[in-house]
Amino acid sequence: MTTQHARTAPSWYVLFYQLYGPAWWIGTGLIAGSWFNIASPTVGWIGFGLACAASLGAYVLPSLAGVKPEDFVVLDSRMLNSKGEAYSDALERFSNGATLMYDGVAFGFRPDNEIACGVVAQSSDINETEAREIADHAETVFDTLTASSPEFASAVAGQTFRISIKSGMDANATELFRVVDRSIESRS
């Protein structure tokens, strides 16, 4: 099994996604403004072009930047114990860059030789003691996978292990705490 680390996106791609949402909303606002005679039809057409360019860019640019949709695989104890075809497929996909979820903990490769572990807190208002308990759970899951799965152990060998304790699983989630080498740091 060869390990492929997640590629970081080019800076122009990151910049586009920072500007994409505002550009689309401004374009849509200019269109609406022209409909209600707040702006001229020319301004409305400029807005239409801006909104179309943002939408088309969101469709075309990921392939130009070499960014692939996130691959996600779930492993459960039955698969881990059986070491069957589903287990092999899950670990192969993980080794090729997919995020692996096991016992509520997500593992994924990051640049700089790092294996990132993401776990969601039950509340966004946690203290360092609660964060340590969550980190201990993540470390236990990591140790279980490493001991029970030679494929997982091989894939993560030599990687720096980082735990990110998140406030949720949605796009607005924030990192509450980060643990690297058992050192915990508040991120909020």
Phi and psi in degrees as GROMACS dihedral restraints (atoms count N, CA, C in turn):
[ dihedral_restraints ]
;  ai    aj    ak    al  type     phi  dphi    fc
    3     4     5     6     1  -102.5    20    10
    4     5     6     7     1   142.4    20    10
    6     7     8     9     1   -95.9    20    10
    7     8     9    10     1   130.8    20    10
    9    10    11    12     1  -115.9    20    10
   10    11    12    13     1   117.9    20    10
   12    13    14    15     1   -79.0    20    10
   13    14    15    16     1   150.0    20    10
   15    16    17    18     1   -60.0    20    10
   16    17    18    19     1   133.2    20    10
   18    19    20    21     1   -84.4    20    10
   19    20    21    22     1   141.5    20    10
   21    22    23    24     1   -83.6    20    10
   22    23    24    25     1   149.6    20    10
   24    25    26    27     1   -74.8    20    10
   25    26    27    28     1   149.5    20    10
   27    28    29    30     1   -61.8    20    10
   28    29    30    31     1   154.2    20    10
   30    31    32    33     1   -62.7    20    10
   31    32    33    34     1   -34.3    20    10
   33    34    35    36     1   -65.7    20    10
   34    35    36    37     1   -31.4    20    10
   36    37    38    39     1   -71.0    20    10
   37    38    39    40     1   -43.4    20    10
   39    40    41    42     1   -62.0    20    10
   40    41    42    43     1   -43.5    20    10
   42    43    44    45     1   -60.8    20    10
   43    44    45    46     1   -43.5    20    10
   45    46    47    48     1   -57.0    20    10
   46    47    48    49     1   -45.6    20    10
   48    49    50    51     1   -71.3    20    10
   49    50    51    52     1   -19.4    20    10
   51    52    53    54     1   -76.2    20    10
   52    53    54    55     1   -30.1    20    10
   54    55    56    57     1   -96.5    20    10
   55    56    57    58     1   -17.1    20    10
   57    58    59    60     1   -56.0    20    10
   58    59    60    61     1   -55.0    20    10
   60    61    62    63     1   -59.9    20    10
   61    62    63    64     1   -53.0    20    10
   63    64    65    66     1   -59.7    20    10
   64    65    66    67     1   -39.4    20    10
   66    67    68    69     1   -62.9    20    10
   67    68    69    70     1   -42.7    20    10
   69    70    71    72     1   -64.0    20    10
   70    71    72    73     1   -44.4    20    10
   72    73    74    75     1   -66.9    20    10
   73    74    75    76     1   -39.9    20    10
   75    76    77    78     1   -63.7    20    10
   76    77    78    79     1   -45.5    20    10
   78    79    80    81     1   -59.4    20    10
   79    80    81    82     1   -44.8    20    10
   81    82    83    84     1   -64.9    20    10
   82    83    84    85     1   -38.2    20    10
   84    85    86    87     1   -64.9    20    10
   85    86    87    88     1   -38.7    20    10
   87    88    89    90     1   -65.9    20    10
   88    89    90    91     1   -37.9    20    10
   90    91    92    93     1   -61.8    20    10
   91    92    93    94     1   -50.1    20    10
   93    94    95    96     1   -61.4    20    10
   94    95    96    97     1   -39.8    20    10
   96    97    98    99     1   -59.7    20    10
   97    98    99   100     1   -37.7    20    10
   99   100   101   102     1   -71.8    20    10
  100   101   102   103     1   -32.1    20    10
  102   103   104   105     1   -65.0    20    10
  103   104   105   106     1   -37.0    20    10
  105   106   107   108     1   -96.4    20    10
  106   107   108   109     1    17.5    20    10
  108   109   110   111     1    58.0    20    10
  109   110   111   112     1    27.4    20    10
  111   112   113   114     1   -84.2    20    10
  112   113   114   115     1   -31.2    20    10
  114   115   116   117     1  -128.7    20    10
  115   116   117   118     1   161.4    20    10
  117   118   119   120     1   -73.5    20    10
  118   119   120   121     1   160.9    20    10
  120   121   122   123     1   -57.6    20    10
  121   122   123   124     1   -34.0    20    10
  123   124   125   126     1   -61.1    20    10
  124   125   126   127     1   -43.2    20    10
  126   127   128   129     1   -63.7    20    10
  127   128   129   130     1   -38.2    20    10
  129   130   131   132     1   -61.5    20    10
  130   131   132   133     1   -41.5    20    10
  132   133   134   135     1   -67.9    20    10
  133   134   135   136     1   -35.5    20    10
  135   136   137   138     1   -63.3    20    10
  136   137   138   139     1   -42.8    20    10
  138   139   140   141     1   -61.4    20    10
  139   140   141   142     1   -40.2    20    10
  141   142   143   144     1   -62.1    20    10
  142   143   144   145     1   -43.9    20    10
  144   145   146   147     1   -63.4    20    10
  145   146   147   148     1   -40.8    20    10
  147   148   149   150     1   -64.8    20    10
  148   149   150   151     1   -46.8    20    10
  150   151   152   153     1   -65.3    20    10
  151   152   153   154     1   -40.1    20    10
  153   154   155   156     1   -66.3    20    10
  154   155   156   157     1   -42.5    20    10
  156   157   158   159     1   -62.2    20    10
  157   158   159   160     1   -41.2    20    10
  159   160   161   162     1   -64.5    20    10
  160   161   162   163     1   -44.4    20    10
  162   163   164   165     1   -67.1    20    10
  163   164   165   166     1   -44.3    20    10
  165   166   167   168     1   -63.8    20    10
  166   167   168   169     1   -41.1    20    10
  168   169   170   171     1   -60.7    20    10
  169   170   171   172     1   -40.5    20    10
  171   172   173   174     1   -64.9    20    10
  172   173   174   175     1   -26.3    20    10
  174   175   176   177     1   -84.9    20    10
  175   176   177   178     1   -40.2    20    10
  177   178   179   180     1   -92.7    20    10
  178   179   180   181     1   -40.5    20    10
  180   181   182   183     1   -62.2    20    10
  181   182   183   184     1   -33.2    20    10
  183   184   185   186     1   -56.3    20    10
  184   185   186   187     1   -40.9    20    10
  186   187   188   189     1   -69.9    20    10
  187   188   189   190     1   -35.0    20    10
  189   190   191   192     1   -67.8    20    10
  190   191   192   193     1   -32.8    20    10
  192   193   194   195     1   -83.7    20    10
  193   194   195   196     1    -7.9    20    10
  195   196   197   198     1    76.2    20    10
  196   197   198   199     1    20.6    20    10
  198   199   200   201     1   -90.8    20    10
  199   200   201   202     1   127.5    20    10
  201   202   203   204     1  -106.6    20    10
  202   203   204   205     1   151.9    20    10
  204   205   206   207     1   -57.9    20    10
  205   206   207   208     1   147.2    20    10
  207   208   209   210     1   -62.1    20    10
  208   209   210   211     1   126.5    20    10
  210   211   212   213     1   -92.9    20    10
  211   212   213   214     1   135.9    20    10
  213   214   215   216     1  -136.0    20    10
  214   215   216   217     1   131.7    20    10
  216   217   218   219     1  -133.6    20    10
  217   218   219   220     1   141.9    20    10
  219   220   221   222     1  -109.6    20    10
  220   221   222   223     1   131.3    20    10
  222   223   224   225     1  -115.4    20    10
  223   224   225   226     1   134.7    20    10
  225   226   227   228     1  -121.3    20    10
  226   227   228   229     1   173.5    20    10
  228   229   230   231     1   -63.7    20    10
  229   230   231   232     1   -33.3    20    10
  231   232   233   234     1   -62.0    20    10
  232   233   234   235     1   -44.1    20    10
  234   235   236   237     1   -66.3    20    10
  235   236   237   238     1   -42.0    20    10
  237   238   239   240     1   -63.1    20    10
  238   239   240   241     1   -41.5    20    10
  240   241   242   243     1   -73.2    20    10
  241   242   243   244     1   -35.7    20    10
  243   244   245   246     1   -78.7    20    10
  244   245   246   247     1   -29.1    20    10
  246   247   248   249     1    52.3    20    10
  247   248   249   250     1    36.0    20    10
  249   250   251   252     1   -84.4    20    10
  250   251   252   253     1  -161.0    20    10
  252   253   254   255     1   -63.6    20    10
  253   254   255   256     1   -41.4    20    10
  255   256   257   258     1   -64.3    20    10
  256   257   258   259     1   -38.4    20    10
  258   259   260   261     1   -62.6    20    10
  259   260   261   262     1   -48.8    20    10
  261   262   263   264     1   -60.4    20    10
  262   263   264   265     1   -42.9    20    10
  264   265   266   267     1   -62.9    20    10
  265   266   267   268     1   -44.8    20    10
  267   268   269   270     1   -62.0    20    10
  268   269   270   271     1   -45.4    20    10
  270   271   272   273     1   -72.0    20    10
  271   272   273   274     1   -31.7    20    10
  273   274   275   276     1   -66.8    20    10
  274   275   276   277     1   -44.6    20    10
  276   277   278   279     1   -63.0    20    10
  277   278   279   280     1   -39.8    20    10
  279   280   281   282     1   -61.5    20    10
  280   281   282   283     1   -46.2    20    10
  282   283   284   285     1   -62.7    20    10
  283   284   285   286     1   -24.3    20    10
  285   286   287   288     1   -95.7    20    10
  286   287   288   289     1    14.0    20    10
  288   289   290   291     1   111.9    20    10
  289   290   291   292     1    -4.8    20    10
  291   292   293   294     1   -72.2    20    10
  292   293   294   295     1   151.8    20    10
  294   295   296   297     1   -78.8    20    10
  295   296   297   298     1   133.9    20    10
  297   298   299   300     1  -109.0    20    10
  298   299   300   301     1   128.6    20    10
  300   301   302   303     1  -110.3    20    10
  301   302   303   304     1   127.2    20    10
  303   304   305   306     1  -143.9    20    10
  304   305   306   307     1   126.0    20    10
  306   307   308   309     1    51.9    20    10
  307   308   309   310     1    42.7    20    10
  309   310   311   312     1    79.3    20    10
  310   311   312   313     1     8.8    20    10
  312   313   314   315     1  -121.5    20    10
  313   314   315   316     1   131.1    20    10
  315   316   317   318     1  -103.2    20    10
  316   317   318   319     1   136.3    20    10
  318   319   320   321     1  -121.8    20    10
  319   320   321   322     1   136.9    20    10
  321   322   323   324     1  -154.7    20    10
  322   323   324   325     1   151.7    20    10
  324   325   326   327     1   -79.3    20    10
  325   326   327   328     1   141.4    20    10
  327   328   329   330     1  -129.0    20    10
  328   329   330   331     1   162.9    20    10
  330   331   332   333     1   -59.3    20    10
  331   332   333   334     1   168.8    20    10
  333   334   335   336     1    64.7    20    10
  334   335   336   337     1    36.3    20    10
  336   337   338   339     1    57.3    20    10
  337   338   339   340     1    49.0    20    10
  339   340   341   342     1  -126.5    20    10
  340   341   342   343     1   137.9    20    10
  342   343   344   345     1  -106.3    20    10
  343   344   345   346     1   117.1    20    10
  345   346   347   348     1   -95.5    20    10
  346   347   348   349     1   138.0    20    10
  348   349   350   351     1  -118.8    20    10
  349   350   351   352     1   122.4    20    10
  351   352   353   354     1  -111.7    20    10
  352   353   354   355     1   133.9    20    10
  354   355   356   357     1  -140.8    20    10
  355   356   357   358     1   142.6    20    10
  357   358   359   360     1   -98.5    20    10
  358   359   360   361     1   129.8    20    10
  360   361   362   363     1   -76.4    20    10
  361   362   363   364     1   153.7    20    10
  363   364   365   366     1   -74.1    20    10
  364   365   366   367     1   -15.8    20    10
  366   367   368   369     1  -146.8    20    10
  367   368   369   370     1   150.0    20    10
  369   370   371   372     1   -82.3    20    10
  370   371   372   373     1    -4.1    20    10
  372   373   374   375     1  -110.1    20    10
  373   374   375   376     1    75.5    20    10
  375   376   377   378     1  -117.1    20    10
  376   377   378   379     1   155.6    20    10
  378   379   380   381     1  -101.8    20    10
  379   380   381   382     1  -179.7    20    10
  381   382   383   384     1   -65.8    20    10
  382   383   384   385     1   -33.7    20    10
  384   385   386   387     1   -65.0    20    10
  385   386   387   388     1   -45.0    20    10
  387   388   389   390     1   -65.3    20    10
  388   389   390   391     1   -38.4    20    10
  390   391   392   393     1   -63.1    20    10
  391   392   393   394     1   -39.2    20    10
  393   394   395   396     1   -62.7    20    10
  394   395   396   397     1   -40.6    20    10
  396   397   398   399     1   -62.2    20    10
  397   398   399   400     1   -42.6    20    10
  399   400   401   402     1   -65.0    20    10
  400   401   402   403     1   -42.6    20    10
  402   403   404   405     1   -63.8    20    10
  403   404   405   406     1   -38.7    20    10
  405   406   407   408     1   -61.7    20    10
  406   407   408   409     1   -40.4    20    10
  408   409   410   411     1   -61.4    20    10
  409   410   411   412     1   -46.1    20    10
  411   412   413   414     1   -61.5    20    10
  412   413   414   415     1   -41.8    20    10
  414   415   416   417     1   -65.3    20    10
  415   416   417   418     1   -37.9    20    10
  417   418   419   420     1   -63.9    20    10
  418   419   420   421     1   -42.5    20    10
  420   421   422   423     1   -64.0    20    10
  421   422   423   424     1   -43.5    20    10
  423   424   425   426     1   -60.0    20    10
  424   425   426   427     1   -46.4    20    10
  426   427   428   429     1   -63.7    20    10
  427   428   429   430     1   -39.2    20    10
  429   430   431   432     1   -61.8    20    10
  430   431   432   433     1   -47.5    20    10
  432   433   434   435     1   -63.8    20    10
  433   434   435   436     1   -41.4    20    10
  435   436   437   438     1   -63.4    20    10
  436   437   438   439     1   -41.0    20    10
  438   439   440   441     1   -75.1    20    10
  439   440   441   442     1   -32.9    20    10
  441   442   443   444     1   -93.1    20    10
  442   443   444   445     1   -16.2    20    10
  444   445   446   447     1  -130.8    20    10
  445   446   447   448     1   105.0    20    10
  447   448   449   450     1   -60.8    20    10
  448   449   450   451     1   -31.8    20    10
  450   451   452   453     1   -66.6    20    10
  451   452   453   454     1   -43.3    20    10
  453   454   455   456     1   -64.7    20    10
  454   455   456   457     1   -47.1    20    10
  456   457   458   459     1   -58.3    20    10
  457   458   459   460     1   -41.6    20    10
  459   460   461   462     1   -65.6    20    10
  460   461   462   463     1   -41.6    20    10
  462   463   464   465     1   -66.2    20    10
  463   464   465   466     1   -34.1    20    10
  465   466   467   468     1   -98.7    20    10
  466   467   468   469     1    -2.0    20    10
  468   469   470   471     1   -59.0    20    10
  469   470   471   472     1   133.0    20    10
  471   472   473   474     1    80.3    20    10
  472   473   474   475     1     1.2    20    10
  474   475   476   477     1   -89.2    20    10
  475   476   477   478     1   147.4    20    10
  477   478   479   480     1   -76.5    20    10
  478   479   480   481     1   132.5    20    10
  480   481   482   483     1   -97.5    20    10
  481   482   483   484     1   119.0    20    10
  483   484   485   486     1  -121.8    20    10
  484   485   486   487     1   134.1    20    10
  486   487   488   489     1  -111.0    20    10
  487   488   489   490     1   128.0    20    10
  489   490   491   492     1  -113.5    20    10
  490   491   492   493     1   119.6    20    10
  492   493   494   495     1   -96.0    20    10
  493   494   495   496     1   116.3    20    10
  495   496   497   498     1  -104.1    20    10
  496   497   498   499     1   157.9    20    10
  498   499   500   501     1   -81.2    20    10
  499   500   501   502     1   -15.9    20    10
  501   502   503   504     1  -177.6    20    10
  502   503   504   505     1  -170.5    20    10
  504   505   506   507     1  -113.1    20    10
  505   506   507   508     1     3.3    20    10
  507   508   509   510     1   -89.7    20    10
  508   509   510   511     1   177.6    20    10
  510   511   512   513     1   -65.1    20    10
  511   512   513   514     1   -21.7    20    10
  513   514   515   516     1   -92.4    20    10
  514   515   516   517     1     4.4    20    10
  516   517   518   519     1   -64.6    20    10
  517   518   519   520     1   145.1    20    10
  519   520   521   522     1  -119.4    20    10
  520   521   522   523     1   157.4    20    10
  522   523   524   525     1   -83.6    20    10
  523   524   525   526     1   120.1    20    10
  525   526   527   528     1   -86.7    20    10
  526   527   528   529     1   -45.1    20    10
  528   529   530   531     1  -140.3    20    10
  529   530   531   532     1   152.3    20    10
  531   532   533   534     1  -129.1    20    10
  532   533   534   535     1   137.2    20    10
  534   535   536   537     1  -123.9    20    10
  535   536   537   538     1   122.8    20    10
  537   538   539   540     1  -131.3    20    10
  538   539   540   541     1   125.6    20    10
  540   541   542   543     1    53.1    20    10
  541   542   543   544     1    45.8    20    10
  543   544   545   546     1    65.2    20    10
  544   545   546   547     1     6.2    20    10
  546   547   548   549     1   -95.7    20    10
  547   548   549   550     1   121.6    20    10
  549   550   551   552     1   -99.6    20    10
  550   551   552   553     1   140.2    20    10
  552   553   554   555     1  -138.4    20    10
  553   554   555   556     1   128.7    20    10
  555   556   557   558     1   -72.6    20    10
  556   557   558   559     1   136.5    20    10
  558   559   560   561     1  -109.0    20    10
  559   560   561   562     1    -3.4    20    10
